[in-house]
Amino acid sequence: MNATSAPISPAPVSKAALWAGRILSGLLVLFMIFDGVTKIMKVPQVMSATAKLQFPAALIPAIGAIALICTALYAIPRTAVLGAVLLTGYLGGAVLIQWRVGNPVFETIFPVIFGILVWGGLFLREPRLRALIPFRRNS
């Protein structure tokens, strides 16, 4: 086997990193469940806030369902990477919408912060992702 076809071995994950990743991912999942459920339930405050973003009321429950599906995929270990990719797209759309309506900087970068948390939590708990994105090389 030459160097280009050698398999990438997963970097070990310490117990502290594993639990930090689980906690970070768990908090993110709880927030996303809350966000999705409130959209599906058409909570008045959520409907009002989303209407200010110029979304038709009929789309809000579908947006909540999409958020819940992406979150469920992220929460399942076998599909966590796919879930992270989909959540990144979902959150990227949120950034675009905030930017388009001219909301303040914090509201615009809030989804970016959550995107970083999505990948940070996954990176801490997933050894295969650590192998793909090594921050330090073993000598």
N, CA, C and O atoms as CSV, one atom per row, in Angstrom:
chain,resi,resn,atom,element,x,y,z
A,1,MET,N,N,0.835,-1.182,0.000
A,1,MET,CA,C,0.000,0.000,0.000
A,1,MET,C,C,0.879,1.245,0.000
A,1,MET,O,O,1.830,1.328,0.777
A,2,ASN,N,N,0.581,2.191,-0.843
A,2,ASN,CA,C,1.360,3.421,-0.834
A,2,ASN,C,C,0.747,4.414,0.144
A,2,ASN,O,O,-0.318,4.164,0.709
A,3,ALA,N,N,1.413,5.523,0.335
A,3,ALA,CA,C,0.996,6.504,1.346
A,3,ALA,C,C,-0.366,7.120,1.036
A,3,ALA,O,O,-1.085,7.514,1.954
A,4,THR,N,N,-0.727,7.208,-0.229
A,4,THR,CA,C,-2.004,7.845,-0.553
A,4,THR,C,C,-3.202,6.931,-0.344
A,4,THR,O,O,-4.325,7.415,-0.207
A,5,SER,N,N,-2.987,5.618,-0.316
A,5,SER,CA,C,-4.110,4.709,-0.126
A,5,SER,C,C,-4.161,4.114,1.280
A,5,SER,O,O,-5.014,3.275,1.568
A,6,ALA,N,N,-3.258,4.543,2.148
A,6,ALA,CA,C,-3.261,4.034,3.522
A,6,ALA,C,C,-4.516,4.515,4.246
A,6,ALA,O,O,-4.895,5.681,4.140
A,7,PRO,N,N,-5.157,3.606,4.982
A,7,PRO,CA,C,-6.369,4.025,5.705
A,7,PRO,C,C,-6.044,5.031,6.795
A,7,PRO,O,O,-4.975,5.007,7.405
A,8,ILE,N,N,-7.001,5.911,7.016
A,8,ILE,CA,C,-6.849,6.912,8.070
A,8,ILE,C,C,-7.311,6.273,9.368
A,8,ILE,O,O,-8.455,5.831,9.483
A,9,SER,N,N,-6.420,6.227,10.336
A,9,SER,CA,C,-6.819,5.628,11.614
A,9,SER,C,C,-7.419,6.708,12.508
A,9,SER,O,O,-6.890,7.815,12.608
A,10,PRO,N,N,-8.541,6.366,13.161
A,10,PRO,CA,C,-9.168,7.356,14.036
A,10,PRO,C,C,-8.262,7.736,15.205
A,10,PRO,O,O,-7.648,6.880,15.841
A,11,ALA,N,N,-8.196,9.022,15.468
A,11,ALA,CA,C,-7.444,9.502,16.617
A,11,ALA,C,C,-8.229,9.162,17.880
A,11,ALA,O,O,-9.455,9.272,17.891
A,12,PRO,N,N,-7.546,8.756,18.934
A,12,PRO,CA,C,-8.275,8.411,20.157
A,12,PRO,C,C,-8.972,9.634,20.766
A,12,PRO,O,O,-8.497,10.764,20.655
A,13,VAL,N,N,-10.101,9.372,21.404
A,13,VAL,CA,C,-10.862,10.434,22.058
A,13,VAL,C,C,-10.790,10.194,23.555
A,13,VAL,O,O,-11.146,9.117,24.034
A,14,SER,N,N,-10.332,11.194,24.291
A,14,SER,CA,C,-10.274,11.054,25.746
A,14,SER,C,C,-11.679,11.065,26.328
A,14,SER,O,O,-12.621,11.534,25.689
A,15,LYS,N,N,-11.813,10.548,27.537
A,15,LYS,CA,C,-13.128,10.548,28.193
A,15,LYS,C,C,-13.640,11.974,28.377
A,15,LYS,O,O,-14.831,12.237,28.213
A,16,ALA,N,N,-12.740,12.889,28.718
A,16,ALA,CA,C,-13.151,14.287,28.922
A,16,ALA,C,C,-13.671,14.895,27.620
A,16,ALA,O,O,-14.700,15.571,27.617
A,17,ALA,N,N,-12.967,14.657,26.521
A,17,ALA,CA,C,-13.402,15.186,25.229
A,17,ALA,C,C,-14.715,14.538,24.803
A,17,ALA,O,O,-15.602,15.212,24.278
A,18,LEU,N,N,-14.838,13.237,25.027
A,18,LEU,CA,C,-16.066,12.535,24.667
A,18,LEU,C,C,-17.262,13.108,25.419
A,18,LEU,O,O,-18.305,13.366,24.819
A,19,TRP,N,N,-17.120,13.308,26.722
A,19,TRP,CA,C,-18.229,13.842,27.510
A,19,TRP,C,C,-18.499,15.308,27.191
A,19,TRP,O,O,-19.651,15.741,27.178
A,20,ALA,N,N,-17.443,16.069,26.934
A,20,ALA,CA,C,-17.647,17.473,26.529
A,20,ALA,C,C,-18.421,17.516,25.216
A,20,ALA,O,O,-19.328,18.334,25.058
A,21,GLY,N,N,-18.074,16.650,24.281
A,21,GLY,CA,C,-18.785,16.597,23.006
A,21,GLY,C,C,-20.231,16.163,23.172
A,21,GLY,O,O,-21.126,16.701,22.520
A,22,ARG,N,N,-20.460,15.185,24.049
A,22,ARG,CA,C,-21.832,14.730,24.304
A,22,ARG,C,C,-22.671,15.833,24.936
A,22,ARG,O,O,-23.827,16.033,24.563
A,23,ILE,N,N,-22.091,16.543,25.888
A,23,ILE,CA,C,-22.825,17.623,26.566
A,23,ILE,C,C,-23.117,18.754,25.590
A,23,ILE,O,O,-24.241,19.252,25.527
A,24,LEU,N,N,-22.104,19.158,24.828
A,24,LEU,CA,C,-22.276,20.227,23.843
A,24,LEU,C,C,-23.331,19.837,22.805
A,24,LEU,O,O,-24.220,20.625,22.485
A,25,SER,N,N,-23.221,18.625,22.290
A,25,SER,CA,C,-24.197,18.147,21.302
A,25,SER,C,C,-25.582,18.016,21.929
A,25,SER,O,O,-26.584,18.347,21.294
A,26,GLY,N,N,-25.644,17.536,23.169
A,26,GLY,CA,C,-26.933,17.389,23.847
A,26,GLY,C,C,-27.638,18.720,24.039
A,26,GLY,O,O,-28.844,18.824,23.817
A,27,LEU,N,N,-26.891,19.739,24.449
A,27,LEU,CA,C,-27.488,21.070,24.618
A,27,LEU,C,C,-27.981,21.616,23.280
A,27,LEU,O,O,-29.058,22.208,23.198
A,28,LEU,N,N,-27.186,21.413,22.243
A,28,LEU,CA,C,-27.585,21.858,20.910
A,28,LEU,C,C,-28.854,21.129,20.465
A,28,LEU,O,O,-29.774,21.754,19.939
A,29,VAL,N,N,-28.907,19.822,20.673
A,29,VAL,CA,C,-30.081,19.035,20.293
A,29,VAL,C,C,-31.308,19.524,21.056
A,29,VAL,O,O,-32.379,19.671,20.467
A,30,LEU,N,N,-31.171,19.775,22.346
A,30,LEU,CA,C,-32.310,20.278,23.135
A,30,LEU,C,C,-32.811,21.617,22.586
A,30,LEU,O,O,-34.018,21.823,22.460
A,31,PHE,N,N,-31.894,22.520,22.263
A,31,PHE,CA,C,-32.298,23.813,21.716
A,31,PHE,C,C,-33.014,23.637,20.378
A,31,PHE,O,O,-34.044,24.264,20.132
A,32,MET,N,N,-32.466,22.782,19.518
A,32,MET,CA,C,-33.064,22.587,18.197
A,32,MET,C,C,-34.426,21.903,18.302
A,32,MET,O,O,-35.326,22.206,17.518
A,33,ILE,N,N,-34.591,20.984,19.258
A,33,ILE,CA,C,-35.899,20.364,19.474
A,33,ILE,C,C,-36.900,21.427,19.916
A,33,ILE,O,O,-38.022,21.485,19.414
A,34,PHE,N,N,-36.487,22.258,20.850
A,34,PHE,CA,C,-37.345,23.349,21.317
A,34,PHE,C,C,-37.738,24.250,20.146
A,34,PHE,O,O,-38.908,24.599,19.988
A,35,ASP,N,N,-36.765,24.617,19.339
A,35,ASP,CA,C,-37.015,25.493,18.191
A,35,ASP,C,C,-37.981,24.844,17.202
A,35,ASP,O,O,-38.938,25.480,16.759
A,36,GLY,N,N,-37.735,23.587,16.857
A,36,GLY,CA,C,-38.593,22.900,15.901
A,36,GLY,C,C,-40.006,22.684,16.414
A,36,GLY,O,O,-40.976,22.888,15.684
A,37,VAL,N,N,-40.122,22.271,17.674
A,37,VAL,CA,C,-41.443,22.006,18.245
A,37,VAL,C,C,-42.266,23.292,18.349
A,37,VAL,O,O,-43.463,23.283,18.061
A,38,THR,N,N,-41.640,24.387,18.754
A,38,THR,CA,C,-42.392,25.640,18.865
A,38,THR,C,C,-42.879,26.118,17.503
A,38,THR,O,O,-43.925,26.761,17.406
A,39,LYS,N,N,-42.127,25.807,16.452
A,39,LYS,CA,C,-42.580,26.162,15.100
A,39,LYS,C,C,-43.751,25.272,14.682
A,39,LYS,O,O,-44.731,25.760,14.118
A,40,ILE,N,N,-43.653,23.978,14.954
A,40,ILE,CA,C,-44.732,23.059,14.595
A,40,ILE,C,C,-46.009,23.370,15.377
A,40,ILE,O,O,-47.114,23.281,14.841
A,41,MET,N,N,-45.843,23.737,16.655
A,41,MET,CA,C,-47.004,24.047,17.500
A,41,MET,C,C,-47.562,25.443,17.225
A,41,MET,O,O,-48.591,25.821,17.786
A,42,LYS,N,N,-46.903,26.193,16.381
A,42,LYS,CA,C,-47.319,27.556,16.032
A,42,LYS,C,C,-47.482,28.439,17.267
A,42,LYS,O,O,-48.495,29.118,17.433
A,43,VAL,N,N,-46.466,28.416,18.129
A,43,VAL,CA,C,-46.451,29.273,19.318
A,43,VAL,C,C,-46.529,30.728,18.845
A,43,VAL,O,O,-45.772,31.124,17.959
A,44,PRO,N,N,-47.431,31.526,19.422
A,44,PRO,CA,C,-47.641,32.898,18.921
A,44,PRO,C,C,-46.368,33.741,18.824
A,44,PRO,O,O,-46.184,34.464,17.845
A,45,GLN,N,N,-45.487,33.657,19.828
A,45,GLN,CA,C,-44.249,34.446,19.784
A,45,GLN,C,C,-43.357,34.019,18.619
A,45,GLN,O,O,-42.718,34.851,17.975
A,46,VAL,N,N,-43.324,32.723,18.360
A,46,VAL,CA,C,-42.513,32.199,17.241
A,46,VAL,C,C,-43.133,32.621,15.911
A,46,VAL,O,O,-42.423,33.017,14.986
A,47,MET,N,N,-44.449,32.535,15.822
A,47,MET,CA,C,-45.127,32.947,14.591
A,47,MET,C,C,-44.880,34.425,14.307
A,47,MET,O,O,-44.648,34.814,13.162
A,48,SER,N,N,-44.931,35.238,15.350
A,48,SER,CA,C,-44.706,36.676,15.195
A,48,SER,C,C,-43.268,36.968,14.764
A,48,SER,O,O,-43.025,37.749,13.844
A,49,ALA,N,N,-42.318,36.318,15.455
A,49,ALA,CA,C,-40.908,36.551,15.133
A,49,ALA,C,C,-40.586,36.083,13.716
A,49,ALA,O,O,-39.827,36.737,13.001
A,50,THR,N,N,-41.157,34.963,13.317
A,50,THR,CA,C,-40.887,34.442,11.977
A,50,THR,C,C,-41.581,35.287,10.918
A,50,THR,O,O,-41.059,35.447,9.814
A,51,ALA,N,N,-42.733,35.822,11.237
A,51,ALA,CA,C,-43.420,36.725,10.296
A,51,ALA,C,C,-42.586,37.975,10.043
A,51,ALA,O,O,-42.586,38.506,8.933
A,52,LYS,N,N,-41.867,38.452,11.076
A,52,LYS,CA,C,-40.988,39.611,10.898
A,52,LYS,C,C,-39.854,39.311,9.920
A,52,LYS,O,O,-39.270,40.221,9.331
A,53,LEU,N,N,-39.549,38.017,9.757
A,53,LEU,CA,C,-38.532,37.614,8.789
A,53,LEU,C,C,-39.127,37.439,7.396
A,53,LEU,O,O,-38.445,37.008,6.466
A,54,GLN,N,N,-40.402,37.778,7.266
A,54,GLN,CA,C,-41.135,37.774,6.002
A,54,GLN,C,C,-41.396,36.364,5.463
A,54,GLN,O,O,-41.400,36.142,4.252
A,55,PHE,N,N,-41.615,35.416,6.382
A,55,PHE,CA,C,-42.015,34.070,5.994
A,55,PHE,C,C,-43.523,33.961,6.062
A,55,PHE,O,O,-44.131,34.486,6.995
A,56,PRO,N,N,-44.143,33.299,5.107
A,56,PRO,CA,C,-45.580,33.037,5.214
A,56,PRO,C,C,-45.848,32.093,6.387
A,56,PRO,O,O,-45.081,31.158,6.619
A,57,ALA,N,N,-46.913,32.328,7.113
A,57,ALA,CA,C,-47.244,31.524,8.291
A,57,ALA,C,C,-47.384,30.046,7.949
A,57,ALA,O,O,-47.072,29.188,8.775
A,58,ALA,N,N,-47.842,29.742,6.758
A,58,ALA,CA,C,-48.046,28.345,6.367
A,58,ALA,C,C,-46.731,27.562,6.279
A,58,ALA,O,O,-46.741,26.336,6.398
A,59,LEU,N,N,-45.613,28.242,6.075
A,59,LEU,CA,C,-44.317,27.559,5.958
A,59,LEU,C,C,-43.662,27.257,7.306
A,59,LEU,O,O,-42.779,26.403,7.379
A,60,ILE,N,N,-44.069,27.926,8.348
A,60,ILE,CA,C,-43.367,27.822,9.626
A,60,ILE,C,C,-43.376,26.400,10.190
A,60,ILE,O,O,-42.325,25.932,10.627
A,61,PRO,N,N,-44.504,25.691,10.202
A,61,PRO,CA,C,-44.453,24.305,10.695
A,61,PRO,C,C,-43.535,23.402,9.856
A,61,PRO,O,O,-42.875,22.522,10.407
A,62,ALA,N,N,-43.485,23.604,8.561
A,62,ALA,CA,C,-42.589,22.816,7.711
A,62,ALA,C,C,-41.129,23.103,8.049
A,62,ALA,O,O,-40.300,22.193,8.056
A,63,ILE,N,N,-40.818,24.357,8.327
A,63,ILE,CA,C,-39.458,24.725,8.731
A,63,ILE,C,C,-39.114,24.027,10.049
A,63,ILE,O,O,-37.999,23.536,10.226
A,64,GLY,N,N,-40.076,23.987,10.969
A,64,GLY,CA,C,-39.868,23.279,12.238
A,64,GLY,C,C,-39.638,21.794,12.017
A,64,GLY,O,O,-38.778,21.202,12.669
A,65,ALA,N,N,-40.388,21.182,11.114
A,65,ALA,CA,C,-40.221,19.754,10.823
A,65,ALA,C,C,-38.843,19.477,10.228
A,65,ALA,O,O,-38.200,18.486,10.572
A,66,ILE,N,N,-38.397,20.352,9.339
A,66,ILE,CA,C,-37.055,20.200,8.756
A,66,ILE,C,C,-35.992,20.284,9.844
A,66,ILE,O,O,-35.049,19.493,9.858
A,67,ALA,N,N,-36.144,21.242,10.752
A,67,ALA,CA,C,-35.195,21.377,11.856
A,67,ALA,C,C,-35.165,20.109,12.703
A,67,ALA,O,O,-34.091,19.655,13.099
A,68,LEU,N,N,-36.330,19.537,12.984
A,68,LEU,CA,C,-36.392,18.319,13.808
A,68,LEU,C,C,-35.788,17.116,13.092
A,68,LEU,O,O,-35.116,16.300,13.722
A,69,ILE,N,N,-36.013,16.995,11.797
A,69,ILE,CA,C,-35.428,15.879,11.047
A,69,ILE,C,C,-33.905,15.981,11.031
A,69,ILE,O,O,-33.209,14.993,11.264
A,70,CYS,N,N,-33.393,17.174,10.756
A,70,CYS,CA,C,-31.935,17.374,10.751
A,70,CYS,C,C,-31.346,17.104,12.129
A,70,CYS,O,O,-30.269,16.520,12.248
A,71,THR,N,N,-32.049,17.527,13.158
A,71,THR,CA,C,-31.587,17.329,14.531
A,71,THR,C,C,-31.600,15.851,14.898
A,71,THR,O,O,-30.670,15.365,15.542
A,72,ALA,N,N,-32.637,15.138,14.500
A,72,ALA,CA,C,-32.701,13.702,14.783
A,72,ALA,C,C,-31.535,12.969,14.117
A,72,ALA,O,O,-30.918,12.096,14.726
A,73,LEU,N,N,-31.238,13.324,12.878
A,73,LEU,CA,C,-30.103,12.703,12.198
A,73,LEU,C,C,-28.795,13.018,12.914
A,73,LEU,O,O,-27.912,12.164,12.995
A,74,TYR,N,N,-28.663,14.224,13.429
A,74,TYR,CA,C,-27.461,14.618,14.173
A,74,TYR,C,C,-27.352,13.854,15.488
A,74,TYR,O,O,-26.250,13.510,15.914
A,75,ALA,N,N,-28.473,13.587,16.126
A,75,ALA,CA,C,-28.468,12.931,17.443
A,75,ALA,C,C,-28.162,11.435,17.357
A,75,ALA,O,O,-27.692,10.847,18.332
A,76,ILE,N,N,-28.419,10.821,16.221
A,76,ILE,CA,C,-28.153,9.388,16.040
A,76,ILE,C,C,-26.692,9.213,15.638
A,76,ILE,O,O,-26.273,9.751,14.613
A,77,PRO,N,N,-25.907,8.474,16.420
A,77,PRO,CA,C,-24.466,8.363,16.118
A,77,PRO,C,C,-24.135,7.929,14.690
A,77,PRO,O,O,-23.191,8.454,14.099
A,78,ARG,N,N,-24.878,6.996,14.129
A,78,ARG,CA,C,-24.564,6.501,12.781
A,78,ARG,C,C,-24.804,7.550,11.700
A,78,ARG,O,O,-24.180,7.498,10.639
A,79,THR,N,N,-25.702,8.503,11.956
A,79,THR,CA,C,-26.026,9.525,10.952
A,79,THR,C,C,-25.621,10.927,11.407
A,79,THR,O,O,-26.060,11.919,10.825
A,80,ALA,N,N,-24.796,11.010,12.432
A,80,ALA,CA,C,-24.445,12.307,13.018
A,80,ALA,C,C,-23.746,13.237,12.028
A,80,ALA,O,O,-24.002,14.441,12.026
A,81,VAL,N,N,-22.880,12.702,11.201
A,81,VAL,CA,C,-22.168,13.558,10.240
A,81,VAL,C,C,-23.150,14.105,9.202
A,81,VAL,O,O,-23.104,15.291,8.873
A,82,LEU,N,N,-24.032,13.256,8.688
A,82,LEU,CA,C,-25.061,13.725,7.767
A,82,LEU,C,C,-25.931,14.785,8.438
A,82,LEU,O,O,-26.242,15.810,7.831
A,83,GLY,N,N,-26.321,14.543,9.685
A,83,GLY,CA,C,-27.108,15.524,10.435
A,83,GLY,C,C,-26.372,16.837,10.590
A,83,GLY,O,O,-26.976,17.905,10.481
A,84,ALA,N,N,-25.065,16.771,10.845
A,84,ALA,CA,C,-24.265,17.997,10.987
A,84,ALA,C,C,-24.223,18.775,9.675
A,84,ALA,O,O,-24.318,20.003,9.673
A,85,VAL,N,N,-24.082,18.059,8.564
A,85,VAL,CA,C,-24.078,18.723,7.254
A,85,VAL,C,C,-25.430,19.397,7.010
A,85,VAL,O,O,-25.486,20.551,6.586
A,86,LEU,N,N,-26.514,18.674,7.279
A,86,LEU,CA,C,-27.853,19.237,7.062
A,86,LEU,C,C,-28.137,20.403,8.004
A,86,LEU,O,O,-28.718,21.405,7.587
A,87,LEU,N,N,-27.733,20.285,9.272
A,87,LEU,CA,C,-27.922,21.403,10.207
A,87,LEU,C,C,-27.105,22.615,9.777
A,87,LEU,O,O,-27.537,23.754,9.955
A,88,THR,N,N,-25.926,22.372,9.210
A,88,THR,CA,C,-25.111,23.483,8.717
A,88,THR,C,C,-25.843,24.222,7.600
A,88,THR,O,O,-25.829,25.452,7.552
A,89,GLY,N,N,-26.476,23.479,6.712
A,89,GLY,CA,C,-27.269,24.109,5.658
A,89,GLY,C,C,-28.458,24.866,6.215
A,89,GLY,O,O,-28.746,25.982,5.784
A,90,TYR,N,N,-29.148,24.267,7.167
A,90,TYR,CA,C,-30.304,24.903,7.808
A,90,TYR,C,C,-29.882,26.212,8.480
A,90,TYR,O,O,-30.531,27.245,8.319
A,91,LEU,N,N,-28.787,26.148,9.233
A,91,LEU,CA,C,-28.306,27.342,9.941
A,91,LEU,C,C,-27.754,28.381,8.963
A,91,LEU,O,O,-27.867,29.583,9.205
A,92,GLY,N,N,-27.167,27.926,7.875
A,92,GLY,CA,C,-26.711,28.861,6.848
A,92,GLY,C,C,-27.874,29.636,6.248
A,92,GLY,O,O,-27.763,30.832,5.978
A,93,GLY,N,N,-28.984,28.946,6.043
A,93,GLY,CA,C,-30.193,29.624,5.572
A,93,GLY,C,C,-30.685,30.649,6.573
A,93,GLY,O,O,-31.167,31.717,6.196
A,94,ALA,N,N,-30.563,30.317,7.861
A,94,ALA,CA,C,-30.973,31.258,8.900
A,94,ALA,C,C,-30.105,32.512,8.881
A,94,ALA,O,O,-30.605,33.618,9.086
A,95,VAL,N,N,-28.813,32.345,8.636
A,95,VAL,CA,C,-27.918,33.503,8.534
A,95,VAL,C,C,-28.346,34.380,7.366
A,95,VAL,O,O,-28.431,35.601,7.497
A,96,LEU,N,N,-28.611,33.763,6.243
A,96,LEU,CA,C,-29.010,34.521,5.054
A,96,LEU,C,C,-30.294,35.308,5.303
A,96,LEU,O,O,-30.392,36.474,4.921
A,97,ILE,N,N,-31.268,34.681,5.935
A,97,ILE,CA,C,-32.544,35.358,6.201
A,97,ILE,C,C,-32.330,36.540,7.143
A,97,ILE,O,O,-32.868,37.624,6.912
A,98,GLN,N,N,-31.550,36.336,8.200
A,98,GLN,CA,C,-31.286,37.425,9.152
A,98,GLN,C,C,-30.582,38.588,8.446
A,98,GLN,O,O,-30.895,39.755,8.680
A,99,TRP,N,N,-29.651,38.252,7.601
A,99,TRP,CA,C,-28.885,39.269,6.880
A,99,TRP,C,C,-29.783,40.011,5.892
A,99,TRP,O,O,-29.714,41.233,5.762
A,100,ARG,N,N,-30.630,39.242,5.197
A,100,ARG,CA,C,-31.507,39.837,4.186
A,100,ARG,C,C,-32.461,40.852,4.777
A,100,ARG,O,O,-32.726,41.877,4.149
A,101,VAL,N,N,-32.991,40.599,5.977
A,101,VAL,CA,C,-33.946,41.540,6.573
A,101,VAL,C,C,-33.242,42.642,7.370
A,101,VAL,O,O,-33.897,43.529,7.916
A,102,GLY,N,N,-31.909,42.585,7.436
A,102,GLY,CA,C,-31.160,43.656,8.086
A,102,GLY,C,C,-31.173,43.619,9.599
A,102,GLY,O,O,-31.102,44.665,10.243
A,103,ASN,N,N,-31.263,42.425,10.182
A,103,ASN,CA,C,-31.245,42.314,11.643
A,103,ASN,C,C,-29.868,42.653,12.197
A,103,ASN,O,O,-28.881,42.646,11.461
A,104,PRO,N,N,-29.799,42.952,13.494
A,104,PRO,CA,C,-28.514,43.291,14.111
A,104,PRO,C,C,-27.489,42.159,13.987
A,104,PRO,O,O,-27.843,41.012,13.718
A,105,VAL,N,N,-26.233,42.497,14.184
A,105,VAL,CA,C,-25.130,41.563,13.989
A,105,VAL,C,C,-25.294,40.306,14.839
A,105,VAL,O,O,-25.099,39.203,14.326
A,106,PHE,N,N,-25.644,40.430,16.111
A,106,PHE,CA,C,-25.741,39.241,16.954
A,106,PHE,C,C,-26.791,38.270,16.426
A,106,PHE,O,O,-26.556,37.062,16.393
A,107,GLU,N,N,-27.940,38.785,16.016
A,107,GLU,CA,C,-28.984,37.905,15.482
A,107,GLU,C,C,-28.535,37.238,14.189
A,107,GLU,O,O,-28.965,36.128,13.874
A,108,THR,N,N,-27.679,37.909,13.450
A,108,THR,CA,C,-27.179,37.356,12.198
A,108,THR,C,C,-26.123,36.289,12.444
A,108,THR,O,O,-26.104,35.276,11.745
A,109,ILE,N,N,-25.246,36.491,13.419
A,109,ILE,CA,C,-24.189,35.506,13.656
A,109,ILE,C,C,-24.595,34.409,14.643
A,109,ILE,O,O,-23.856,33.440,14.816
A,110,PHE,N,N,-25.746,34.543,15.287
A,110,PHE,CA,C,-26.221,33.515,16.226
A,110,PHE,C,C,-26.267,32.132,15.571
A,110,PHE,O,O,-25.795,31.171,16.179
A,111,PRO,N,N,-26.815,31.987,14.358
A,111,PRO,CA,C,-26.785,30.670,13.710
A,111,PRO,C,C,-25.366,30.200,13.380
A,111,PRO,O,O,-25.106,28.997,13.363
A,112,VAL,N,N,-24.454,31.123,13.121
A,112,VAL,CA,C,-23.058,30.743,12.863
A,112,VAL,C,C,-22.468,30.128,14.130
A,112,VAL,O,O,-21.764,29.120,14.066
A,113,ILE,N,N,-22.753,30.730,15.268
A,113,ILE,CA,C,-22.282,30.196,16.547
A,113,ILE,C,C,-22.822,28.783,16.741
A,113,ILE,O,O,-22.089,27.890,17.167
A,114,PHE,N,N,-24.097,28.577,16.430
A,114,PHE,CA,C,-24.674,27.244,16.565
A,114,PHE,C,C,-24.047,26.267,15.575
A,114,PHE,O,O,-23.868,25.095,15.907
A,115,GLY,N,N,-23.716,26.711,14.391
A,115,GLY,CA,C,-23.028,25.853,13.431
A,115,GLY,C,C,-21.670,25.411,13.947
A,115,GLY,O,O,-21.269,24.262,13.761
A,116,ILE,N,N,-20.969,26.325,14.594
A,116,ILE,CA,C,-19.673,25.982,15.201
A,116,ILE,C,C,-19.887,24.961,16.319
A,116,ILE,O,O,-19.101,24.025,16.466
A,117,LEU,N,N,-20.939,25.137,17.100
A,117,LEU,CA,C,-21.239,24.178,18.170
A,117,LEU,C,C,-21.606,22.810,17.602
A,117,LEU,O,O,-21.240,21.785,18.178
A,118,VAL,N,N,-22.324,22.780,16.481
A,118,VAL,CA,C,-22.678,21.505,15.833
A,118,VAL,C,C,-21.404,20.714,15.545
A,118,VAL,O,O,-21.273,19.555,15.937
A,119,TRP,N,N,-20.478,21.358,14.858
A,119,TRP,CA,C,-19.254,20.661,14.459
A,119,TRP,C,C,-18.294,20.471,15.625
A,119,TRP,O,O,-17.584,19.467,15.680
A,120,GLY,N,N,-18.261,21.414,16.551
A,120,GLY,CA,C,-17.395,21.262,17.729
A,120,GLY,C,C,-17.813,20.071,18.573
A,120,GLY,O,O,-16.968,19.276,18.984
A,121,GLY,N,N,-19.110,19.938,18.838
A,121,GLY,CA,C,-19.596,18.801,19.614
A,121,GLY,C,C,-19.325,17.486,18.911
A,121,GLY,O,O,-18.940,16.506,19.549
A,122,LEU,N,N,-19.522,17.457,17.603
A,122,LEU,CA,C,-19.266,16.239,16.836
A,122,LEU,C,C,-17.778,15.920,16.799
A,122,LEU,O,O,-17.385,14.762,16.936
A,123,PHE,N,N,-16.960,16.931,16.617
A,123,PHE,CA,C,-15.509,16.730,16.583
A,123,PHE,C,C,-15.008,16.133,17.896
A,123,PHE,O,O,-14.147,15.253,17.895
A,124,LEU,N,N,-15.549,16.616,19.015
A,124,LEU,CA,C,-15.101,16.128,20.316
A,124,LEU,C,C,-15.510,14.682,20.581
A,124,LEU,O,O,-14.822,13.969,21.312
A,125,ARG,N,N,-16.622,14.243,19.994
A,125,ARG,CA,C,-17.108,12.898,20.302
A,125,ARG,C,C,-16.908,11.874,19.191
A,125,ARG,O,O,-17.157,10.687,19.403
A,126,GLU,N,N,-16.469,12.298,18.028
A,126,GLU,CA,C,-16.375,11.386,16.883
A,126,GLU,C,C,-14.926,11.194,16.433
A,126,GLU,O,O,-14.345,12.096,15.828
A,127,PRO,N,N,-14.334,10.027,16.722
A,127,PRO,CA,C,-12.923,9.816,16.356
A,127,PRO,C,C,-12.670,9.840,14.845
A,127,PRO,O,O,-11.591,10.247,14.415
A,128,ARG,N,N,-13.639,9.415,14.036
A,128,ARG,CA,C,-13.429,9.434,12.582
A,128,ARG,C,C,-13.321,10.858,12.052
A,128,ARG,O,O,-12.571,11.110,11.108
A,129,LEU,N,N,-14.053,11.781,12.642
A,129,LEU,CA,C,-13.953,13.180,12.222
A,129,LEU,C,C,-12.602,13.748,12.630
A,129,LEU,O,O,-12.008,14.537,11.895
A,130,ARG,N,N,-12.118,13.350,13.798
A,130,ARG,CA,C,-10.785,13.794,14.230
A,130,ARG,C,C,-9.709,13.308,13.268
A,130,ARG,O,O,-8.720,14.004,13.036
A,131,ALA,N,N,-9.898,12.112,12.707
A,131,ALA,CA,C,-8.922,11.585,11.756
A,131,ALA,C,C,-8.942,12.391,10.452
A,131,ALA,O,O,-7.905,12.563,9.811
A,132,LEU,N,N,-10.111,12.878,10.067
A,132,LEU,CA,C,-10.225,13.671,8.837
A,132,LEU,C,C,-9.724,15.097,9.003
A,132,LEU,O,O,-9.214,15.700,8.059
A,133,ILE,N,N,-9.873,15.630,10.208
A,133,ILE,CA,C,-9.493,17.019,10.476
A,133,ILE,C,C,-8.507,17.041,11.651
A,133,ILE,O,O,-8.867,17.424,12.764
A,134,PRO,N,N,-7.278,16.632,11.397
A,134,PRO,CA,C,-6.307,16.623,12.504
A,134,PRO,C,C,-5.770,18.018,12.775
A,134,PRO,O,O,-5.295,18.698,11.866
A,135,PHE,N,N,-5.849,18.440,14.029
A,135,PHE,CA,C,-5.288,19.744,14.389
A,135,PHE,C,C,-3.812,19.634,14.733
A,135,PHE,O,O,-3.089,20.631,14.744
A,136,ARG,N,N,-3.377,18.429,15.010
A,136,ARG,CA,C,-1.949,18.208,15.219
A,136,ARG,C,C,-1.608,16.866,14.642
A,136,ARG,O,O,-2.426,15.946,14.627
A,137,ARG,N,N,-0.412,16.767,14.177
A,137,ARG,CA,C,0.039,15.530,13.549
A,137,ARG,C,C,0.885,14.736,14.537
A,137,ARG,O,O,1.710,15.290,15.264
A,138,ASN,N,N,0.661,13.430,14.545
A,138,ASN,CA,C,1.522,12.554,15.353
A,138,ASN,C,C,2.823,12.376,14.618
A,138,ASN,O,O,2.849,12.260,13.393
A,139,SER,N,N,3.908,12.356,15.373
A,139,SER,CA,C,5.218,12.207,14.702
A,139,SER,C,C,5.636,10.758,14.618
A,139,SER,O,O,6.705,10.454,14.088
